[in-house]
Structures are given as C-alpha cells and as structure tokens.
Amino acid sequence: MSAERVVDLAIGGMTCAACSARLEKVLNRQPGMRANVNLATERARVRLDGAADVEAVIAAVAKTGFTASLVDAHTREREKAAKRQAFRRQSRHFWIAVALTLPLVGQMVWMFGESGHDNELPRWLQLLLATPVQFWIGWRFYDGAWKALRGGGANMDVLVALGTSMAWGFSAVVTVLGLGQHVYFEGGAAVITLVLLGKLLEARAKARTSEAIESLIRLQPKTARVERGGQWIDMAVDSLMPGDVFLVRPGESVPVDGEVIDGQSSVDEAMLTGESMPVKKGPGERVFAATVNADGALRCRATGVGEETLLAGIIRLVGEAQGSKAPVQRLADRIAGIFVPLVCLIALATLLGWWRESGDFAVALVNAVAVLVIACPCALGLATPTAIMVGTGQGARAGILVKNAEALERAEKISLLAVDKTGTLTAGKPTLTDVAARGVGRGEALGLATALERRSEHPLARAIVAAAEAAEEAPVDEFRAVPGHGVEGVVAGRRLRLGSPDWLGVAADETVAAWQEAGKTVIGLAEGETLLALFAVADALRPTSRQAVAYLHQRGLRVVMLTGDNARTAAAIALDAGIAEYRAGILPGDKAAALSELKAGGALTGMVGDGVNDAPALAAADVGFAIGAGSDAAIEAADLTLMRNDLLAVVDAVDLSAATLGKIRQNLFWAFIYNVLGIPLAALGYLNPVVAGAVMALSSVSVVSNSLLLKRWKPRRASRIRHGGGDEKR
C-alpha cells in the first residue's frame, strides 16, 4: 500500500454552500479519499491513501460539475488573474443588466399614479428587455444549475434559475397569447440583476479576507545582493542556494533565512512577532526572510531558501488553517446539503396553497417565486470560513500561527492551562549566580563542572559553560546523560557526577535549601559520595509573565506550572508569577502523563511549552501552544505557534479565538434568522420577488462584511493588562 499523502486543489464553479457540501460528500465516497472542501477559499484538501491518486480526484470533481487543478507555486497568481478577468466580465454584465432592467422597474413607479396601467410599457418591449437579462446575463445560473443537477445535487443556481424562469415563462405566455393577466418581467430581471450585484460585492469582500496572505507574500524582496568570486552581484531571490553569502544593507529587507557572518545591526521582526522593537543582530545570530534591517550592514550565509524559509512556512501554515474547517461549521454543512430540495418543496406547497385558496394562479406564482428567490444557502456557507480566514490572518500579523480551525475554536474553551517553567514563564537564559566550593578551589570546581557540561544541551549547562569560558577544556571519558537528573563522566581520571541535589543525596544541605527558597536552581558536583561544589543558577521571570497569568486568571482559567525543578524552587517561581498551583520534580518523559492527570477531571486543557521535552505534552493537550523560539519538535506538536517569546502571546491567542468564535456565532445566527424569517414571509405573500432578491443578495454580503470587522482585533500589550498584583516585580 502506498504512503498516505495530502494534496490541495483549486476548485472552480462553486457558487454556494450546497456546492461545497455536495462536492465534499462525493469525494468522501470515493475509495482512498478523505476531503475537506472550503467555499470561501475555493480549495479542496484531499488526503489520499491506497491506490487513489490526483487524477482520480480531478476526475471525481469533474463528474460533480466543477473544475479542479493542483495547487502549486504559481496557482495563486493564476487565480488572481482569472478572478480579475471574471470580475471585469461580471461587472460589464451587471451594468448591461442594470440598463435593461431600469425601464422595467421604473414603469412600476408610474403605475402607482392616477393613470395606473396606462403608463405600462408595451408588453412586447418588456419581453424584448427582459429576455437578454434572463437568458444571456442570467446564463450563469442555468449553467450552474445544470451542472449541479447533473452531479446529483442542487444549489443556489437552481433556486434562482427556477424562480426567474417561472416569472419570465408566465409573463411570456401572457404576452404572446394576449391574455388579460399582469406580467412579471420586471421581477425576474430585477432578481437576476440584484443577485449579480450581490455576487460582485461578495467577491470584493472575499478578496479582502485573503489580504493577510497577500501581504505576507509581498514582504519578501525579489532580489538579493550575493557574493560571487569576491564581487557583489544582484540576483533573483529564487536563484539563491543554501550556503550562499549575501549582504543586507541598511533599510533593506532580508531576502532569505540566514546566519550573520559579520556586522552589527538591529532588525525589525514585527512581521514575525508583532513586536515593533528592533532585535539586535551580530555574528552567529539568525535572520529571517522579509524582516527589515535598520542601521548597519550584515553579511550573512543563507540557511533557508525558497519553501524552506520561515516566511514560506508561515504562509503555508496560514493557508492550511484558512482552508480547514471548524467543528462549529458541521451543522451549517448538514443544513446546506438538504436546503435546496426543502426550499423547492416549500415553493411548490406555496404555489398550490395560494392557487387553491385565492383561485389566482398569477398571485400563487409570484409568492412561489419569492420563496425560491429569497432562500439562499450562501450566507450559511460563508459564515464560518470567512471568519476563520480573517481571524487566522490577523493572528499571523500578531505572531500567532494557527495550525487548523479546530484548534482556533477550542482555544477559547480551555479551562485549564499547563505552563512549562523554563523558557516559557522564565526567559530561558539562566545565569550562574553563586558557587560554594567544598574541599576544592572555586576555579577547579568550575573547571570540572564545565568539562562535563560542554557536552550537554541543557540550558543550565550553558549557564555554567558561559560563566567559565576561559577554562581549559579537559577531556571527558565515559560521558553519560541521565534524563531528569544530570550528567556523569570521567574527567582527568576522576569519576564525577553533576546534577540535582536529590540525585546526589545532598537535598537537605542548608545552602541548597536557602538557594532554592530564593527561586534558584541548584546543581551539585560530586566525586563518589563526596560533594565537591554547589552551583546556583537563576533564570529570571519574563517581564510580562505575571501580567499574563493575572489576565488568564481573570478569564477564569486555572493555571498550573509544570517543572522538573525541585519543590522549593518551583514554589518561589510560582509565587513570583502569581501561580497558586504547580507540579515540581516532573521528569521530561512524564509531562504528558501529568497533563493527562490534569485532564482527568474533564477540563479542556491547554499546554504552553518550548522545549523538546514539552512536545509529548503539547501533543497530549486539547490545545498546544508552542513558544516560537522553542524547538522544531515543540512547534510541530503544537496547535498554535507563538512567534513572540512571551506568555502574553497565549493571552492574545485566547482573545483571538474568542473574537473569531464570536463572529462565527453572529454570522450563523443572522444566516439562520434570515432564512427562518424570510422564507415564511415570502410564502405568506408579504414579500415580492424583487424585494426578496435584494434581501438574498445582501445576506451573503452582510456575513462577509461582519467577518471583515475582525480586522479591528489587535493583540494586547502589557500596559493594558489590569491585575491585582501591583507593579511588575522585575
């Protein structure tokens, strides 16, 4: 069996939620295919396994009456060009329809005067004006309806085509046979014109929902200044390869991801993190594509180019999130699937009921047409995806990358948040503050500890190494790391252990207790059973951690700190951060188990972490938040990646989730209410087809416009957080 793979397809021809629901149902019936179709993005994401391939997917889409093409690097530009051309064509058709429809609608004003029907346009002229609108301008509705019916479904095009055809057909028969009935040419023509206007406004509004991705794409420069044979030449960014040396001059954007070789400057990384303060860069520091160099020149070596840059990853992640489907949309999808057949039945019942009660077929026909015209599943189909598109786009601008819509929906609902200590609550840059040597000199103790720690990747190890950079590097034999405890090895013939006081058996030492109560992490160095030295390492609380915790408490979240540190140090840090509950002494492999224990009470649980050891817990949580400067494993396991190294970013993510879900609920409410009220009013004869067409056209526009109000959402800043803890301690 072939490996499972995912393909993204651009779908053409969808007009409403019934289209996307039907296509998704058809694809999911195919062997080896699991599909998610998004009306707002006009994309289908299909997971293939077994013998299924892309050609089979495209063929299945074609049988349903739509078109499909594989999404590649040039798809977005092709789609933009095609949409611009289609928009211009539809605009021309709309204005032609307006010119032909205005005389038909205008005569209705004169008909209310004293002379009444004496001012009515000749019926043959009405037929001449209405026919091009019905069958030329309105051909798109017939084409869409035929494709939908051929594929075994029904959509909004069926309703519009059926309703306007009934009005035009009845009026044409009356005109040709010279009957004494009123004609309704103006009704069908006005409905088609108004629906076209709604589609144009909807297309313009939908284009604005994708501005986030478009703005990200525009950030990356097209050329780079590259070193070739000792000369600097300008090259297309697409031509760069890993290892190429490039120059970033003051005021220029960084062309690709890289590492600074030489030079000093500050770089504006607001497009990644949402923070306006420039970040200092020097040799060894990483720079990222599309960030802006400020005042110095930087000579860099390319490390990530093309699709491997952080910017490309962000664009890819935002696109995937915008194309995903939130659970709240399932109800709307189920309704959209049965909506059109149900409306047709209601329209038929309206026709027969009015004809039977009034005996006037013309009145019955008008009311049935009004039912067909006012009913539109578009608002239901656009309610969720447009809000998701805008919400994830705003998140990307603020440095919040959402993996999928489901995670964005769940983030608002979490009631318990587990927070890693090192690198999440704290700055993740521990420094050596105290050394207590026992039986050896301070310098000798630091040298022995440094020899062991040079081989360790733990942040505490880096603190000791940084404090003794001038120490000679002694050879180490039989080195071994003991996860959660420390390291051991033979240095200059001496078998040493370096790690936690519990592991070394010196936890009861007075110095250890005093340092731990001060919130410091204590590391001991022992030879056999003899304690040689104690080291105190402090990792300062991030400046905004206390404020972020206070705000999370205000939202009603239960915040729990998880750490591998001892209970005394954990208690001091928790107190400083304003956290009442913590779990200390948790080994790296046990964080997921601790999280499962917290989830046992039935709470929807979030986890914030940054390290490799946090990845299992991030994956186990209902919603995982990875601090952006953390490991790739943590980011891969998380549902949301926070580009800012700041717990306030979690607050922003929860706020964004609440704002997005609020818009979705508003959209769904108005979409449901619109149909629940509009269809009965039309069936009871309170709406004529022209008014019904106008209301239907505006319903979709109102939903998309309401989603666009999410653009006003802004991330919080520390100064805006109110809490009871007074000023910041640090």
DAMORA-V703204 format. One record per pair of residues at least 12 apart in sequence whose C-alpha atoms are under 6 Angstrom apart, sorted by sequence separation. I is the first residue (numbers start at 1). J is the second residue. If there is no record, write none. Layout:
BEGIN
i=I j=J
i=I j=J
END
This chain:
BEGIN
i=34 j=46
i=145 j=157
i=171 j=183
i=223 j=235
i=266 j=278
i=267 j=279
i=477 j=489
i=486 j=498
i=523 j=535
i=626 j=638
i=24 j=37
i=34 j=47
i=107 j=120
i=144 j=157
i=145 j=158
i=171 j=184
i=223 j=236
i=224 j=237
i=266 j=279
i=351 j=364
i=477 j=490
i=486 j=499
i=522 j=535
i=625 j=638
i=628 j=641
i=33 j=47
i=222 j=236
i=223 j=237
i=266 j=280
i=351 j=365
i=476 j=490
i=485 j=499
i=522 j=536
i=607 j=621
i=624 j=638
i=628 j=642
i=33 j=48
i=222 j=237
i=265 j=280
i=266 j=281
i=450 j=465
i=476 j=491
i=485 j=500
i=521 j=536
i=606 j=621
i=624 j=639
i=625 j=640
i=626 j=641
i=627 j=642
i=628 j=643
i=32 j=48
i=141 j=157
i=265 j=281
i=520 j=536
i=521 j=537
i=605 j=621
i=606 j=622
i=610 j=626
i=623 j=639
i=625 j=641
i=626 j=642
i=20 j=37
i=32 j=49
i=167 j=184
i=168 j=185
i=264 j=281
i=351 j=368
i=520 j=537
i=567 j=584
i=605 j=622
i=606 j=623
i=607 j=624
i=608 j=625
i=609 j=626
i=610 j=627
i=32 j=50
i=227 j=245
i=264 j=282
i=350 j=368
i=520 j=538
i=566 j=584
i=606 j=624
i=607 j=625
i=608 j=626
i=615 j=633
i=619 j=637
i=627 j=645
i=20 j=39
i=142 j=161
i=226 j=245
i=227 j=246
i=263 j=282
i=565 j=584
i=566 j=585
i=611 j=630
i=612 j=631
i=615 j=634
i=618 j=637
i=32 j=52
i=141 j=161
i=226 j=246
i=562 j=582
i=564 j=584
i=565 j=585
i=610 j=630
i=611 j=631
i=618 j=638
i=167 j=188
i=225 j=246
i=262 j=283
i=347 j=368
i=560 j=581
i=561 j=582
i=562 j=583
i=563 j=584
i=564 j=585
i=612 j=633
i=225 j=247
i=261 j=283
i=269 j=291
i=451 j=473
i=560 j=582
i=564 j=586
i=612 j=634
i=615 j=637
i=260 j=283
i=268 j=291
i=451 j=474
i=500 j=523
i=501 j=524
i=563 j=586
i=564 j=587
i=611 j=634
i=164 j=188
i=260 j=284
i=268 j=292
i=347 j=371
i=447 j=471
i=499 j=523
i=592 j=616
i=610 j=634
i=259 j=284
i=260 j=285
i=267 j=292
i=499 j=524
i=588 j=613
i=592 j=617
i=259 j=285
i=267 j=293
i=498 j=524
i=591 j=617
i=259 j=286
i=267 j=294
i=498 j=525
i=258 j=286
i=259 j=287
i=266 j=294
i=497 j=525
i=100 j=129
i=258 j=287
i=497 j=526
i=257 j=287
i=265 j=295
i=496 j=526
i=11 j=42
i=224 j=255
i=257 j=288
i=265 j=296
i=432 j=463
i=496 j=527
i=546 j=577
i=11 j=43
i=257 j=289
i=264 j=296
i=431 j=463
i=546 j=578
i=10 j=43
i=256 j=289
i=430 j=463
i=9 j=43
i=221 j=255
i=255 j=289
i=263 j=297
i=9 j=44
i=254 j=289
i=263 j=298
i=8 j=44
i=97 j=133
i=254 j=290
i=667 j=703
i=8 j=45
i=253 j=290
i=254 j=291
i=262 j=299
i=7 j=45
i=253 j=291
i=261 j=299
i=7 j=46
i=253 j=292
i=260 j=299
i=261 j=300
i=6 j=46
i=252 j=292
i=253 j=293
i=260 j=300
i=6 j=47
i=252 j=293
i=259 j=300
i=336 j=377
i=5 j=47
i=251 j=293
i=258 j=300
i=259 j=301
i=5 j=48
i=250 j=293
i=251 j=294
i=258 j=301
i=4 j=48
i=250 j=294
i=258 j=302
i=4 j=49
i=250 j=295
i=257 j=302
i=258 j=303
i=250 j=296
i=257 j=303
i=250 j=297
i=257 j=304
i=2 j=50
i=249 j=297
i=332 j=380
i=1 j=50
i=248 j=297
i=256 j=305
i=520 j=569
i=248 j=298
i=519 j=569
i=247 j=298
i=517 j=568
i=247 j=299
i=257 j=309
i=516 j=568
i=517 j=569
i=13 j=66
i=246 j=299
i=516 j=569
i=519 j=572
i=12 j=66
i=246 j=300
i=519 j=573
i=12 j=67
i=130 j=185
i=245 j=300
i=11 j=67
i=133 j=189
i=245 j=301
i=11 j=68
i=244 j=301
i=10 j=68
i=243 j=301
i=244 j=302
i=9 j=68
i=10 j=69
i=130 j=189
i=243 j=302
i=9 j=69
i=242 j=302
i=9 j=70
i=10 j=71
i=242 j=303
i=9 j=71
i=8 j=71
i=652 j=715
i=322 j=388
i=322 j=389
i=220 j=290
i=219 j=290
i=326 j=405
i=324 j=404
i=325 j=405
i=326 j=406
i=105 j=186
i=324 j=405
i=65 j=147
i=104 j=186
i=321 j=403
i=321 j=404
i=321 j=405
i=65 j=151
i=64 j=151
i=101 j=189
i=438 j=532
i=438 j=533
i=97 j=193
i=437 j=533
i=436 j=533
i=436 j=534
i=435 j=534
i=548 j=647
i=435 j=535
i=548 j=648
i=434 j=535
i=434 j=536
i=545 j=647
i=433 j=536
i=484 j=587
i=432 j=536
i=433 j=537
i=432 j=537
i=431 j=537
i=431 j=538
i=430 j=538
i=430 j=539
i=429 j=539
i=427 j=540
i=426 j=540
i=427 j=541
i=426 j=541
i=427 j=542
i=425 j=541
i=426 j=542
i=425 j=545
i=274 j=398
i=274 j=399
i=273 j=399
i=272 j=399
i=18 j=155
i=416 j=557
i=418 j=559
i=420 j=561
i=415 j=557
i=416 j=558
i=417 j=559
i=418 j=560
i=419 j=561
i=420 j=562
i=421 j=563
i=416 j=559
i=418 j=561
i=419 j=562
i=550 j=723
i=209 j=390
i=212 j=393
i=154 j=340
i=543 j=730
i=415 j=603
i=417 j=605
i=419 j=607
i=415 j=604
i=416 j=605
i=417 j=606
i=418 j=607
i=419 j=608
i=420 j=609
i=414 j=604
i=417 j=607
i=414 j=605
i=163 j=369
i=163 j=372
i=159 j=372
i=160 j=373
i=156 j=376
i=407 j=639
i=403 j=639
i=403 j=640
i=402 j=640
i=401 j=640
i=401 j=641
i=400 j=641
i=400 j=642
i=412 j=654
i=399 j=642
i=411 j=654
i=399 j=643
i=412 j=657
i=411 j=657
i=412 j=658
i=409 j=657
i=408 j=657
i=391 j=660
i=384 j=664
i=383 j=664
i=383 j=667
i=38 j=323
i=383 j=668
i=380 j=671
i=379 j=671
i=371 j=679
i=371 j=682
i=21 j=333
i=370 j=682
i=371 j=683
i=21 j=337
i=367 j=683
i=18 j=336
i=367 j=685
i=370 j=688
i=374 j=692
i=17 j=336
i=18 j=337
i=370 j=689
i=374 j=693
i=373 j=693
i=383 j=703
i=387 j=707
i=379 j=700
i=370 j=692
i=374 j=696
i=378 j=700
i=350 j=683
i=40 j=385
i=17 j=377
i=17 j=378
i=16 j=378
i=17 j=381
i=273 j=643
i=273 j=644
i=191 j=690
i=198 j=697
i=202 j=701
i=190 j=690
i=194 j=694
i=198 j=698
i=187 j=689
i=191 j=693
i=195 j=697
i=187 j=690
END
